[in-house]
């Protein structure tokens, strides 16, 4: 089947849905939203902490938020991107509210603001401890009510369509590569359909599933980054993988591991060893509110030093009723496994959380491939630099959605999809034996990335990872060429591509900087590291 749309949006988190709503509002054409599973299962839904924006101008200002972001990013961040996001954040918060998103407020009507690691002021808007789910809820309702947006749930984008599919040889040196849409797998028919579009937006989320333990849902396999890389688009900053310092350590829960929001440390939570001894004073004067890379490395070092599987987060000194009110979902989750957070320590450990790099885009969200935009976690805007400041990701998504929507709407009339695109070759079968091979290879990718390309790295580990991934790549590409396209084999290809990119970028950065920490090079002057 061939489908034609004006706007094709691949991914349905806060970035994809807010962009879809913005372009649909302009009435310049039909919008299609491709969703890998259901709208509810985006990474946005798992974001507990909140969304960062200056709203209390009596004590806070843009300059403070900008500087906090630059410091957290180890001064690798693109200052123009930082300024654009910070200065446009309040307007996008208002639009989220207009779309029906509810943020917690104080009795006087002001936003109830949290503070998180790396922030110099209280500026985190939130909805209890499930802010992402609330934003997702509000946007889903608006999207489902919009007659100009077609939602295709449980559809999987396999490849974006470029001149390569028209018979032209496309390399990384080819100028003026165009995107004409995407090949999309329909699970009901098991066919790969052709979706042609005048504008394509990639917003497929993160890469956490390439690691053994992650706060991301299992669907976070880096699909958009891998597709654009294969299409010869520009990718950047892939070495900067953020590990959240505190996910709940509970046997069997790894994809996703339950996130213990950073707001809990902003609330006064103290990191301790299981014996009750605090340790962050050894690593940073900001203690448990140091930026995430510093806290994650400190925890990693303490776990290795003491031979333990986790450290603990302590909020037992706080008012129990206030704790339950601020963190109802965390309280209930922990209670379900026998932990009363008002009386007991919470066992925590780091887990893969956020990709700071990705598809390189400009201030309008444009990638190096014409007519292809990228937003959200799969995009590298330059905002995060070497390390993401807590709660900056959701606001980045909505600010760049505004910029991309404005630019694409201004240029939509110049784009056409009058090209003859061949149908996808869907020959081949997939046997049960091959399913076992895919499952085993997915497990191997997780082991390679966690053991060799994790929080602490070395040249030896990275080279070993690259060698192992090269072998998996050859095996998987050979398999992909002779079987029918399925979500399982496509996700494995994407995971291997992304794992390779993270490893290659890590090998090429010959310094400790931001989230990239290696024992073979000196610590950068900006850093305070364990």
Buried (B, 14 or more C-beta within 10 A) or exposed (E): EEBBBBBBBBBBBBBBBBBBBBBBEBEBBBBBBBBBBEBBBBBBBBBBBBBBBBBBEEEBEBEBBBEBBBBBBBBBBBBEBBBBBBBBBBEBBEBBBEBBBBBBEEEEEEBBBBBBBBBEBBBBBBBBBBBBBBBBBBBBBBBEEBEBBBBBBBBBBBBBBBBBBBEEEBEEEEEEBBBBBBBBBBEEEEBBBBBBBBBBBBBBBBBBBBBBBBBBBBBBBBBBBBBBBBBBBBBBBBBBBBBBBBBBBBEEBBBBBBBBBBBBBBBBBBBBBEEEEEBBEEBBEBBBBBBBBBBBBBBBBBBEEEEBEBBBBBBBEBEBEEBBEBBEBBBEBBBEEEBEBBEBBBBBBBBBBBBBBBBBBBBBBBBBBBBBBBBBBBBBBBBBBBBBBBBBBBBBBBBBBBBBBBBBBEBBEEBEBEEEBEEBEEEEEBEEEBBEBBEEBBEBBBEBBBBBBBBBBBBEBBEBBBEBBEEBBEBBEEBBEEBBBBBBBBBBBBBBBBBBBBBBBBBEBEBBBBBBBBEEBEBBEBBEBB
